[in-house]
């Protein structure tokens, strides 16, 4: 088995098993949910790669938004579980089903 499928399997297994999501450690103090709202986290973290127009037409329940955020972790986003929860809460409130 090549290295890429093995790495993908290990990442998926870790997410399914509830492994903690590592926070990015930069020069600035990492934001926590007490420091930033879901909206601020979304703007700071998602807009690094995405334009708002990419997702503003989407409407999903909280669980689906959380799944979308964890999919981004699988693609390299470095977020804590608390950050994901705050962003999923905000998206469900503002971009939930009509």
C-alpha positions in Angstrom: 0.0 0.0 0.0 1.4 3.4 -0.9 2.1 6.1 1.7 -0.8 8.4 0.6 -3.7 5.9 1.1 -2.1 4.9 4.4 -1.8 8.5 5.6 -5.4 9.1 4.6 -6.6 6.0 6.4 -4.7 7.1 9.6 -6.2 10.6 9.4 -9.7 9.2 8.9 -9.3 6.7 11.8 -8.1 9.5 14.1 -11.1 11.7 13.3 -13.6 8.8 13.7 -12.0 7.8 17.0 -12.4 11.3 18.3 -8.7 12.3 18.3 -8.2 15.9 19.4 -7.7 18.4 16.6 -4.5 20.3 17.0 -4.6 24.1 17.1 -2.2 26.1 14.9 0.7 27.5 16.9 1.7 30.8 15.4 3.4 33.9 16.8 0.1 35.3 18.0 -1.9 33.8 20.9 -4.3 31.1 19.5 -7.9 32.2 19.8 -10.2 30.3 22.0 -14.0 30.3 22.0 -13.9 32.6 25.0 -11.8 35.1 23.1 -13.6 34.9 19.8 -17.2 34.3 18.6 -18.0 31.8 16.0 -18.3 34.6 13.4 -14.8 35.9 14.3 -13.3 32.4 14.1 -15.0 31.8 10.8 -13.7 35.0 9.3 -10.2 34.5 10.6 -9.9 30.8 9.8 -12.1 30.0 6.7 -11.4 33.2 4.8 -7.7 32.3 4.6 -8.7 29.8 1.8 -12.3 30.6 0.9 -14.3 33.6 -0.3 -17.6 34.1 1.5 -19.4 33.6 -1.8 -18.3 30.0 -1.8 -20.6 29.0 1.1 -23.1 31.8 1.7 -25.7 30.1 -0.5 -25.5 26.8 1.5 -28.0 26.0 4.1 -27.4 23.1 6.4 -28.2 21.9 9.9 -25.5 22.1 12.6 -24.4 18.5 12.2 -23.8 19.0 8.5 -21.8 22.2 9.1 -19.7 20.4 11.7 -19.1 17.6 9.2 -18.0 20.2 6.6 -15.6 21.8 9.1 -14.1 18.4 10.0 -13.7 17.7 6.2 -11.6 20.9 6.1 -9.5 19.5 9.0 -8.9 16.4 6.8 -7.6 18.8 4.1 -5.2 20.5 6.4 -7.1 23.0 8.6 -5.7 23.2 12.1 -8.6 23.9 14.5 -9.5 22.8 18.0 -12.7 21.0 18.7 -13.9 24.1 20.6 -13.3 26.3 17.5 -15.1 23.8 15.3 -18.1 23.8 17.7 -18.2 27.6 17.8 -18.1 27.9 14.0 -20.7 25.1 13.6 -23.0 26.9 16.1 -22.7 30.2 14.3 -23.2 28.6 10.8 -26.3 26.7 12.0 -27.8 29.9 13.4 -27.1 32.0 10.4 -26.9 29.5 7.5 -29.3 26.8 8.9 -32.3 25.4 7.0 -35.1 27.8 6.3 
